[in-house]
Amino acid sequence: MGSIHEGSEEEIEKTVQMAMDRGVNYFDMVASEAKPYPCYARAFAGKRDKILLQMHFGALYDEGKYGWTQDLSKIKRTFEGQLKQLHTDYTDMGFVHCIDEVEDYKRVLSSGLWDYMLSLKENGVIRHLGLSSHNPEIVRRFLDTGRIDMVMFSINPAYDYSTGTYGIGTNDDRSKLYRECEREGVGISVMKPFGGGQPCPRGIDIGLINKYYDLALAGDQMAAGHYHKLSVKADACVHCGHCEARCPFHVKQETRMKEIAAYFG
């Protein structure tokens, strides 16, 4: 959904309608502000069978701020609310949101979240089950369950062809994963096709640090521990402007790094 919520309700509805009229039929419905959902619902009216919806289990916006959670009650509430707002009773693609670490993978399986999603799949509420990740090894763990149909994965020539350092895993390993997914009949929904070209000259893993900060704000008690294990932290930022000039989302990372460094102390 990107930044579409910044438009008026009329503009959102017209934009979605125009996209559909021009052949777009795949819509990612990651949790965002409440405003876009009724607009999408109006645009989708009478055409639900012509489109594919992709919903994230674990992404949420509490009080307007992006968060990430594995709290099953929050996930259920968010998903059920989205279905209601979109006037539908199923999602075509439903997946665990942003699993990059083994600890997160283990919690998905032990917290009841995976069982909940499997039950939705069995009842047709999720048509195709999967996960989103940037980490090939985590995707392989889910492939080994034999239960996933798709994965949302970061694919970008800026790091898939040895010209950047943003991606997780070697280029050969990532290419191997694509072939493994093809062999298993698991589809790939691509994310971050324009997200590369942003390596920090000081070695700050900008994406990971932002993730740990968002998780901590959302109440994840383990996020601070993960952050403090990083060899380069937010306080290494020298405010050179390199990342801000390349960020496709126009995030004010210099200010955010200062904020993160203060938060984690």
Backbone bond lengths (Angstrom), bond angles and torsions (degrees), N, CA, C in turn:
res aa  C-N    CA-C-N  psi(-1)  N-CA   C-N-CA  omega(-1)  CA-C   N-CA-C  phi
1 M - - - 1.458 - - 1.526 111.20 -
2 G 1.320 116.96 -16.63 1.449 120.90 174.94 1.513 112.93 54.66
3 S 1.320 115.01 -131.94 1.464 120.48 -179.34 1.519 111.59 -105.42
4 I 1.323 116.86 23.76 1.459 120.70 -175.86 1.531 111.41 -62.60
5 H 1.343 116.56 -24.73 1.464 119.89 -179.01 1.523 112.45 -65.05
6 E 1.334 117.17 -13.92 1.458 119.89 -179.45 1.528 112.30 -75.52
7 G 1.332 116.49 -14.74 1.454 119.57 178.33 1.516 111.96 -84.43
8 S 1.320 116.23 172.94 1.462 120.59 175.87 1.517 108.93 -74.32
9 E 1.331 117.07 164.86 1.460 120.25 179.41 1.527 110.78 -60.49
10 E 1.325 116.32 -40.21 1.461 119.97 178.52 1.526 111.35 -62.83
11 E 1.335 116.39 -42.23 1.466 120.58 -179.28 1.529 111.37 -66.73
12 I 1.348 116.34 -40.19 1.461 120.42 178.65 1.521 110.54 -60.54
13 E 1.325 116.24 -49.28 1.465 120.44 -178.17 1.525 111.19 -62.07
14 K 1.341 117.67 -43.20 1.457 120.85 179.98 1.528 111.45 -66.05
15 T 1.328 116.63 -36.56 1.466 120.53 179.59 1.518 111.11 -65.10
16 V 1.342 116.44 -45.42 1.462 120.71 179.30 1.524 110.05 -64.73
17 Q 1.333 116.10 -41.81 1.463 119.88 179.49 1.531 111.09 -62.96
18 M 1.336 116.30 -42.23 1.460 120.04 178.34 1.523 111.08 -62.80
19 A 1.328 116.20 -41.41 1.465 120.01 178.97 1.526 110.47 -60.34
20 M 1.322 115.97 -44.08 1.464 119.88 179.73 1.522 111.02 -65.37
21 D 1.328 117.16 -41.35 1.467 121.18 179.98 1.526 111.51 -61.89
22 R 1.349 115.70 -26.88 1.464 120.15 -178.44 1.528 112.81 -99.10
23 G 1.337 116.73 15.19 1.451 120.35 171.46 1.511 116.89 100.38
24 V 1.333 118.38 -1.21 1.463 120.40 177.32 1.523 108.74 -75.01
25 N 1.323 117.07 125.93 1.469 119.13 -178.37 1.532 113.03 -132.83
26 Y 1.337 117.38 8.78 1.472 121.55 -177.77 1.518 107.97 -121.81
27 F 1.337 116.50 118.76 1.459 120.72 -174.66 1.525 110.47 -125.75
28 D 1.316 115.27 123.78 1.461 121.47 176.41 1.524 108.64 -87.03
29 M 1.341 116.14 122.96 1.461 120.45 -173.54 1.531 111.21 -110.46
30 V 1.329 117.47 43.32 1.455 119.71 179.67 1.516 109.51 -55.79
31 A 1.349 115.37 141.71 1.464 120.39 -175.54 1.523 110.66 -51.57
32 S 1.290 115.80 131.20 1.456 121.28 -179.31 1.515 107.76 -145.28
33 E 1.314 116.37 -164.72 1.453 118.75 175.47 1.525 109.16 -61.02
34 A 1.307 116.44 156.13 1.464 120.88 -174.61 1.520 112.81 -68.34
35 K 1.331 117.57 -26.65 1.461 120.97 -171.30 1.527 115.43 -54.99
36 P 1.348 120.67 -43.40 1.470 118.56 -174.22 1.513 115.21 -67.06
37 Y 1.342 119.26 -27.57 1.459 120.03 -170.47 1.526 114.23 -61.40
38 P 1.331 119.99 -47.71 1.471 118.93 176.73 1.527 112.12 -62.30
39 C 1.334 116.73 -31.55 1.470 120.31 178.20 1.527 110.13 -66.74
40 Y 1.326 115.91 -43.52 1.458 120.44 176.09 1.532 110.26 -61.93
41 A 1.322 116.29 -42.91 1.461 120.51 -178.23 1.523 110.91 -59.10
42 R 1.327 117.01 -42.05 1.463 120.29 179.74 1.534 110.78 -65.91
43 A 1.350 116.15 -38.87 1.465 119.92 179.56 1.527 111.47 -69.14
44 F 1.336 115.72 -33.07 1.467 120.63 -178.14 1.531 113.29 -81.55
45 A 1.328 117.67 -12.22 1.467 121.63 -173.30 1.527 111.46 -53.05
46 G 1.342 115.24 125.74 1.451 120.91 179.44 1.513 114.88 78.35
47 K 1.347 116.96 1.24 1.473 120.48 -175.97 1.531 111.79 -129.69
48 R 1.345 116.44 15.41 1.468 118.83 -174.82 1.519 112.42 -57.04
49 D 1.331 117.09 -35.55 1.461 120.13 -178.18 1.522 112.64 -75.45
50 K 1.340 117.01 -5.64 1.463 121.00 -179.38 1.523 112.16 -100.02
51 I 1.336 117.47 -4.44 1.459 120.02 -175.79 1.522 111.24 -124.77
52 L 1.319 115.27 162.35 1.460 122.80 176.69 1.523 108.33 -120.12
53 L 1.334 116.31 125.63 1.460 121.66 178.80 1.519 109.96 -104.36
54 Q 1.319 115.86 140.41 1.457 122.61 179.62 1.532 108.28 -120.77
55 M 1.340 116.46 118.90 1.469 120.79 -176.66 1.521 111.42 -121.61
56 H 1.334 114.56 141.88 1.466 122.81 -176.24 1.530 109.88 -100.79
57 F 1.307 116.48 128.66 1.461 121.47 176.24 1.530 108.52 -98.47
58 G 1.329 115.45 98.76 1.452 119.94 -179.29 1.513 113.38 134.36
59 A 1.329 117.51 -13.38 1.460 120.87 174.58 1.519 108.54 -94.30
60 L 1.314 116.44 137.35 1.460 118.98 178.14 1.515 110.39 -154.53
61 Y 1.312 114.98 161.42 1.457 122.04 174.39 1.527 107.04 -121.88
62 D 1.319 116.05 108.62 1.454 121.03 174.88 1.515 108.59 -100.94
63 E 1.316 116.63 121.32 1.457 122.61 -179.53 1.525 111.95 55.44
64 G 1.343 115.64 37.68 1.451 120.42 174.96 1.508 115.82 83.30
65 K 1.338 119.37 1.31 1.453 121.62 -179.26 1.524 110.31 -111.98
66 Y 1.325 114.90 135.32 1.457 119.68 179.75 1.515 110.67 -64.83
67 G 1.314 115.91 139.56 1.459 120.81 177.32 1.513 110.86 -145.61
68 W 1.291 114.71 170.69 1.467 122.48 -179.17 1.512 106.45 -135.77
69 T 1.311 117.22 133.88 1.459 118.93 -175.93 1.523 110.74 -147.19
70 Q 1.325 114.73 153.66 1.459 121.33 168.73 1.525 109.82 -119.73
71 D 1.336 115.22 18.00 1.451 121.61 174.75 1.524 108.02 -73.04
72 L 1.331 116.55 113.28 1.462 120.83 -172.25 1.521 112.44 -61.19
73 S 1.316 117.52 -38.21 1.467 119.62 -179.19 1.526 111.09 -64.58
74 K 1.330 117.08 -40.55 1.469 120.56 178.49 1.527 110.86 -67.54
75 I 1.330 115.99 -39.73 1.459 119.71 179.80 1.524 110.86 -64.26
76 K 1.325 116.74 -44.85 1.457 120.45 178.60 1.520 110.66 -60.66
77 R 1.326 116.35 -46.06 1.461 120.66 -178.10 1.537 110.88 -62.12
78 T 1.331 116.63 -42.50 1.462 120.83 -179.91 1.521 111.27 -65.24
79 F 1.330 117.14 -47.05 1.460 121.18 -177.54 1.526 111.34 -65.21
80 E 1.319 116.85 -46.96 1.456 119.88 -179.88 1.522 111.37 -63.06
81 G 1.335 116.00 -36.14 1.464 119.57 177.71 1.514 112.07 -66.76
82 Q 1.327 116.55 -38.35 1.459 119.95 178.75 1.529 111.31 -65.48
83 L 1.334 116.26 -44.15 1.465 118.92 178.37 1.524 110.67 -58.52
84 K 1.319 116.14 -43.99 1.463 120.37 -178.66 1.525 111.12 -63.45
85 Q 1.339 116.67 -44.39 1.460 119.97 -178.53 1.518 112.28 -67.52
86 L 1.333 116.83 -29.99 1.460 121.25 -178.29 1.526 112.72 -89.47
87 H 1.338 116.76 -1.00 1.467 122.39 179.27 1.532 111.73 57.57
88 T 1.334 115.63 45.49 1.457 120.60 177.52 1.519 108.48 -138.77
89 D 1.319 116.41 163.29 1.460 119.74 179.59 1.528 112.14 -118.06
90 Y 1.338 116.80 14.33 1.460 119.42 177.22 1.525 110.36 -157.69
91 T 1.319 115.70 162.11 1.458 121.75 170.37 1.513 108.10 -119.95
92 D 1.312 116.49 141.00 1.459 120.18 -179.95 1.529 111.07 -70.54
93 M 1.330 116.29 -43.17 1.455 122.15 177.26 1.527 108.50 -120.64
94 G 1.325 116.34 125.34 1.462 120.45 176.78 1.510 108.57 -132.47
95 F 1.331 116.45 124.85 1.465 116.71 -176.27 1.521 113.08 -145.28
96 V 1.318 114.25 157.79 1.460 121.57 175.76 1.526 108.08 -68.51
97 H 1.301 115.95 131.32 1.457 121.57 -171.91 1.530 112.94 -85.79
98 C 1.332 116.36 123.37 1.463 124.54 166.14 1.525 113.76 55.03
99 I 1.311 116.08 69.81 1.462 121.40 176.54 1.524 108.41 -107.19
100 D 1.330 116.12 107.85 1.462 121.32 -176.68 1.524 113.41 -117.56
101 E 1.333 117.72 -12.54 1.457 120.12 -174.81 1.523 111.06 -126.60
102 V 1.332 114.89 153.05 1.455 121.00 -177.56 1.522 111.30 -59.63
103 E 1.340 116.93 -39.51 1.466 119.83 179.97 1.524 111.29 -60.83
104 D 1.342 116.13 -39.52 1.458 120.08 178.39 1.530 110.73 -66.71
105 Y 1.325 116.15 -41.07 1.461 121.01 178.51 1.527 110.91 -60.11
106 K 1.323 116.09 -45.06 1.462 120.19 -179.06 1.524 111.28 -64.42
107 R 1.336 116.75 -37.44 1.467 119.50 179.72 1.526 111.51 -68.21
108 V 1.331 116.95 -34.67 1.461 120.37 177.18 1.523 110.25 -58.36
109 L 1.334 115.59 -42.88 1.458 120.13 -176.98 1.521 113.02 -77.62
110 S 1.336 117.32 -27.63 1.469 120.06 -174.17 1.523 114.08 -98.11
111 S 1.341 117.42 -15.96 1.463 120.47 -173.12 1.519 114.13 -86.71
112 G 1.321 117.03 -8.47 1.455 120.52 -174.89 1.514 112.90 98.37
113 L 1.352 117.57 -11.23 1.463 121.18 -177.90 1.528 111.32 -64.24
114 W 1.325 117.38 -46.76 1.454 120.35 -178.38 1.529 111.63 -64.05
115 D 1.330 116.38 -41.65 1.468 120.05 177.87 1.529 110.60 -62.59
116 Y 1.323 116.46 -40.26 1.465 121.15 177.80 1.525 110.77 -61.12
117 M 1.331 117.26 -44.47 1.448 121.15 -178.56 1.534 111.52 -69.88
118 L 1.323 115.94 -36.19 1.465 119.05 175.99 1.531 111.05 -62.90
119 S 1.332 116.38 -39.20 1.468 119.70 178.96 1.521 110.85 -66.68
120 L 1.340 117.12 -37.15 1.466 120.16 176.39 1.525 110.51 -64.52
121 K 1.330 116.02 -38.97 1.469 120.13 178.15 1.531 110.01 -63.91
122 E 1.318 117.10 -44.17 1.465 120.90 -178.57 1.520 111.82 -64.20
123 N 1.346 116.15 -29.01 1.462 120.82 -178.98 1.527 112.93 -95.28
124 G 1.330 117.13 4.73 1.452 120.44 176.17 1.509 115.66 80.90
125 V 1.334 117.16 5.79 1.474 120.03 179.10 1.523 109.93 -76.93
126 I 1.334 116.75 -33.89 1.460 122.85 167.03 1.527 106.08 -108.47
127 R 1.319 117.23 123.23 1.458 119.76 -179.20 1.534 111.26 -84.70
128 H 1.340 116.26 -37.24 1.463 120.85 179.91 1.532 108.33 -134.95
129 L 1.323 116.40 126.82 1.466 123.15 -170.64 1.528 110.81 -104.54
130 G 1.337 116.67 143.37 1.456 118.94 178.53 1.500 113.88 -172.00
131 L 1.328 115.90 -149.22 1.460 122.55 -178.96 1.512 108.77 -153.39
132 S 1.328 116.52 165.56 1.461 121.36 166.78 1.517 107.73 -115.86
133 S 1.315 115.93 140.12 1.462 120.99 -176.61 1.517 109.65 -160.51
134 H 1.358 114.63 160.73 1.462 121.41 171.69 1.527 110.48 -112.16
135 N 1.337 116.68 0.85 1.457 122.36 -169.74 1.534 111.46 -114.22
136 P 1.341 118.34 114.82 1.468 120.51 -178.42 1.529 113.75 -56.39
137 E 1.332 117.81 -38.63 1.457 119.99 -176.98 1.528 111.92 -67.62
138 I 1.318 117.23 -34.76 1.462 120.00 177.21 1.527 109.98 -67.79
139 V 1.323 116.73 -41.43 1.470 119.72 177.84 1.521 109.73 -60.20
140 R 1.334 116.79 -40.48 1.470 119.69 179.62 1.525 112.01 -62.69
141 R 1.314 117.32 -35.78 1.470 119.71 177.81 1.523 110.57 -62.23
142 F 1.328 116.60 -39.76 1.463 119.51 177.71 1.524 111.25 -72.62
143 L 1.335 117.56 -35.56 1.457 120.07 175.37 1.523 110.62 -59.00
144 D 1.331 115.86 -37.07 1.461 120.30 -178.35 1.528 113.06 -66.93
145 T 1.342 117.11 -19.46 1.469 118.96 177.42 1.524 110.94 -71.23
146 G 1.321 116.48 -22.62 1.455 120.55 -177.93 1.514 113.69 72.42
147 R 1.346 116.92 13.95 1.474 119.10 -173.51 1.523 113.67 -114.36
148 I 1.339 118.96 -4.65 1.459 118.29 -175.64 1.527 111.03 -97.62
149 D 1.327 114.27 149.88 1.455 122.57 179.63 1.518 112.27 -109.15
150 M 1.336 116.10 -22.59 1.456 119.79 -174.72 1.519 110.24 -155.45
151 V 1.327 114.73 161.98 1.461 120.98 175.42 1.524 108.19 -143.19
152 M 1.325 115.60 136.82 1.459 120.30 171.85 1.523 106.35 -93.03
153 F 1.317 116.39 116.91 1.462 120.61 -171.27 1.528 110.34 -133.23
154 S 1.326 114.92 150.30 1.465 120.77 -179.23 1.526 109.88 -79.22
155 I 1.311 116.23 115.03 1.460 122.30 177.16 1.522 107.91 -126.30
156 N 1.316 115.85 124.57 1.456 120.20 -173.38 1.525 109.45 -158.96
157 P 1.329 119.13 126.83 1.463 120.64 -179.39 1.518 112.97 -61.94
158 A 1.334 117.56 -19.55 1.463 119.79 179.74 1.515 112.13 -66.20
159 Y 1.349 116.97 -22.38 1.463 117.24 175.01 1.523 112.83 -129.38
160 D 1.322 119.05 -10.74 1.465 119.92 176.46 1.523 112.10 -81.73
161 Y 1.334 117.24 -11.73 1.460 119.96 -179.82 1.532 111.25 -123.48
162 S 1.319 115.43 37.19 1.465 122.53 170.13 1.517 114.49 62.52
163 T 1.324 118.14 25.35 1.455 119.28 179.06 1.523 112.73 -109.72
164 G 1.328 117.04 6.89 1.460 119.89 178.87 1.516 110.72 -155.49
165 T 1.318 116.68 175.95 1.466 121.23 -178.15 1.512 111.82 -123.12
166 Y 1.327 116.65 18.27 1.458 120.20 -173.30 1.521 112.99 -77.35
167 G 1.342 117.01 -35.98 1.452 120.72 -174.11 1.516 113.44 -75.25
168 I 1.336 115.76 156.02 1.465 122.62 175.77 1.523 108.24 -92.20
169 G 1.333 116.58 133.01 1.456 120.37 -179.28 1.516 111.60 91.42
170 T 1.321 115.80 157.19 1.461 120.22 178.60 1.519 110.63 -72.96
171 N 1.307 115.95 161.89 1.464 120.02 179.05 1.524 111.04 -60.61
172 D 1.351 116.69 -41.55 1.456 120.23 179.54 1.527 111.59 -64.42
173 D 1.331 116.18 -38.92 1.456 119.70 -178.58 1.520 110.94 -68.56
174 R 1.315 116.57 -39.52 1.459 120.23 178.93 1.530 110.39 -66.34
175 S 1.334 116.63 -41.32 1.469 119.97 177.05 1.523 110.83 -63.11
176 K 1.325 116.04 -38.31 1.465 120.72 177.96 1.525 110.33 -62.31
177 L 1.328 116.09 -39.57 1.467 119.81 179.37 1.522 110.96 -62.35
178 Y 1.316 117.91 -41.03 1.463 120.59 -179.97 1.533 109.96 -59.89
179 R 1.311 116.19 -40.66 1.471 120.03 179.23 1.529 111.20 -68.54
180 E 1.338 116.16 -36.20 1.464 120.03 178.35 1.527 110.25 -64.86
181 C 1.318 116.57 -41.94 1.469 120.36 178.20 1.528 109.99 -63.26
182 E 1.327 116.29 -42.49 1.469 119.86 178.87 1.524 110.54 -61.39
183 R 1.332 116.70 -42.80 1.461 120.76 -178.60 1.529 111.73 -64.97
184 E 1.348 116.51 -34.88 1.455 121.27 -179.10 1.529 113.07 -85.92
185 G 1.331 116.83 -2.47 1.457 119.95 -178.47 1.514 113.24 73.21
186 V 1.336 116.49 26.17 1.469 122.24 -179.51 1.530 108.91 -98.84
187 G 1.326 115.78 120.82 1.456 120.57 -179.36 1.512 112.30 -76.37
188 I 1.335 116.04 155.55 1.468 121.54 178.52 1.522 109.38 -119.05
189 S 1.323 114.88 123.28 1.458 122.42 172.11 1.530 106.13 -97.97
190 V 1.321 116.83 120.47 1.472 120.71 -169.98 1.521 111.32 -84.99
191 M 1.333 115.08 133.20 1.464 120.59 171.76 1.527 109.30 -123.24
192 K 1.320 114.80 158.77 1.463 123.41 177.93 1.528 114.19 58.92
193 P 1.345 118.59 39.07 1.461 118.25 178.33 1.521 113.48 -64.84
194 F 1.346 117.20 -21.15 1.458 121.26 178.81 1.525 111.73 -117.21
195 G 1.343 116.90 17.44 1.469 120.06 -171.27 1.506 115.55 -91.55
196 G 1.328 120.30 4.40 1.458 121.28 -177.04 1.511 112.04 -87.95
197 G 1.348 115.36 -167.07 1.454 121.10 177.09 1.507 113.18 72.13
198 Q 1.352 119.00 24.95 1.461 120.96 -174.69 1.541 112.07 -127.85
199 P 1.347 120.86 28.48 1.468 118.89 178.98 1.520 111.39 -66.03
200 C 1.328 116.62 140.95 1.466 122.15 -177.03 1.530 110.30 -84.49
201 P 1.333 119.07 131.52 1.461 121.24 178.29 1.532 113.15 -61.30
202 R 1.337 117.21 -22.19 1.468 121.57 179.57 1.529 111.99 -92.91
203 G 1.330 116.70 -0.69 1.456 120.12 177.63 1.510 115.12 83.69
204 I 1.343 117.95 16.13 1.458 121.47 178.33 1.529 109.25 -75.24
205 D 1.327 116.88 128.32 1.461 121.31 174.29 1.533 106.53 -83.19
206 I 1.318 115.37 89.22 1.462 121.34 -170.29 1.522 112.26 -60.62
207 G 1.322 116.31 -46.11 1.457 119.92 -178.07 1.515 112.22 -63.18
208 L 1.340 117.09 -44.23 1.456 120.95 -177.25 1.528 111.32 -68.25
209 I 1.324 116.99 -40.48 1.461 120.07 179.09 1.527 110.70 -64.42
210 N 1.324 116.52 -41.61 1.471 119.48 175.86 1.514 111.23 -62.07
211 K 1.326 116.81 -39.23 1.456 120.83 179.54 1.526 110.75 -61.97
212 Y 1.349 116.96 -48.18 1.461 119.68 -178.66 1.523 111.21 -62.93
213 Y 1.319 116.37 -36.22 1.466 120.40 178.65 1.525 110.70 -66.00
214 D 1.334 116.28 -46.14 1.466 120.23 178.93 1.530 110.78 -62.42
215 L 1.334 116.29 -40.44 1.461 119.92 178.94 1.521 111.12 -64.04
216 A 1.328 116.41 -42.96 1.460 120.49 179.90 1.526 110.99 -61.72
217 L 1.335 115.98 -43.11 1.461 119.85 178.77 1.525 111.88 -64.44
218 A 1.348 115.30 -29.62 1.462 120.33 -179.84 1.527 112.34 -82.51
219 G 1.352 116.44 -2.03 1.457 119.52 175.73 1.515 115.58 102.96
220 D 1.331 117.96 6.46 1.464 120.65 178.36 1.530 108.85 -75.07
221 Q 1.320 116.85 110.71 1.449 121.28 -175.40 1.527 113.80 -72.98
222 M 1.332 116.44 -16.87 1.462 119.94 -179.61 1.518 112.50 -86.85
223 A 1.323 116.69 -14.66 1.467 120.29 -174.62 1.524 112.07 -62.42
224 A 1.333 116.75 -40.51 1.469 119.43 -179.86 1.520 110.79 -62.72
225 G 1.318 116.56 -39.49 1.458 120.23 178.62 1.517 111.33 -62.67
226 H 1.328 116.91 -42.24 1.464 120.52 177.44 1.530 110.23 -62.95
227 Y 1.336 115.79 -41.96 1.466 119.77 -179.14 1.527 111.01 -61.36
228 H 1.321 116.51 -46.55 1.463 119.85 -175.72 1.522 113.00 -69.01
229 K 1.338 117.70 -14.59 1.463 120.55 176.55 1.526 112.52 -82.42
230 L 1.329 116.48 -12.09 1.459 120.07 -179.76 1.529 110.59 -66.65
231 S 1.319 116.01 139.58 1.464 119.55 179.64 1.526 111.57 -74.73
232 V 1.323 117.19 -28.59 1.466 122.08 177.13 1.520 107.79 -124.30
233 K 1.319 115.84 122.60 1.463 120.81 -174.88 1.524 111.07 -111.92
234 A 1.313 115.59 -179.44 1.464 120.87 -174.65 1.524 112.88 -61.77
235 D 1.329 117.06 -28.73 1.468 118.94 -178.15 1.526 113.40 -71.54
236 A 1.348 116.68 -3.79 1.469 120.04 175.96 1.533 111.74 -81.16
237 C 1.324 116.33 -8.39 1.467 120.79 -178.71 1.528 110.45 -62.36
238 V 1.349 115.86 130.37 1.468 121.15 179.16 1.530 111.01 -107.75
239 H 1.337 116.85 9.45 1.469 122.24 175.74 1.530 112.18 56.91
240 C 1.332 114.87 47.88 1.466 120.16 -178.76 1.532 112.04 -83.87
241 G 1.336 117.07 -16.89 1.453 120.70 178.62 1.514 114.81 84.69
242 H 1.338 117.54 0.97 1.466 120.99 -177.67 1.523 111.65 -59.02
243 C 1.333 116.94 -47.63 1.469 120.16 -176.81 1.520 111.86 -70.68
244 E 1.322 116.84 -40.33 1.467 119.29 -177.56 1.524 111.52 -64.18
245 A 1.337 116.64 -33.20 1.462 119.86 -179.88 1.519 111.74 -70.13
246 R 1.346 117.21 -19.90 1.448 121.56 -175.31 1.522 113.96 -112.30
247 C 1.322 117.53 -7.10 1.461 120.59 -175.51 1.525 110.47 -69.69
248 P 1.345 118.42 119.54 1.469 120.17 -179.53 1.522 113.14 -69.36
249 F 1.354 116.98 -12.77 1.459 121.09 -178.46 1.526 112.46 -105.54
250 H 1.334 116.57 2.77 1.462 122.39 175.85 1.531 112.52 58.78
251 V 1.322 115.81 36.90 1.461 120.62 178.10 1.527 109.39 -76.70
252 K 1.326 117.12 136.40 1.462 121.81 177.46 1.527 108.22 -81.74
253 Q 1.332 114.88 80.06 1.461 119.46 -172.46 1.515 113.28 -69.86
254 E 1.308 119.09 -30.73 1.467 119.85 179.43 1.531 110.16 -60.47
255 T 1.316 115.35 -47.53 1.469 119.80 177.75 1.520 110.83 -64.77
256 R 1.321 115.48 -40.08 1.467 119.63 -178.32 1.527 111.40 -67.63
257 M 1.320 119.07 -38.30 1.465 120.88 178.30 1.525 110.99 -63.72
258 K 1.312 116.48 -39.03 1.463 120.44 176.73 1.524 110.31 -63.52
259 E 1.307 115.89 -41.62 1.471 122.28 179.12 1.532 110.74 -64.86
260 I 1.330 116.30 -42.04 1.469 120.78 -179.12 1.516 110.69 -68.03
261 A 1.331 115.92 -43.65 1.472 119.53 179.32 1.523 111.34 -59.10
262 A 1.338 116.61 -41.31 1.466 120.68 178.99 1.513 110.92 -67.60
263 Y 1.326 117.33 -38.03 1.454 121.15 -177.90 1.534 111.69 -64.13
264 F 1.340 115.38 -46.17 1.468 119.29 -178.26 1.519 113.10 -84.40
265 G 1.341 116.10 -5.86 1.453 118.90 174.44 1.510 114.16 73.97
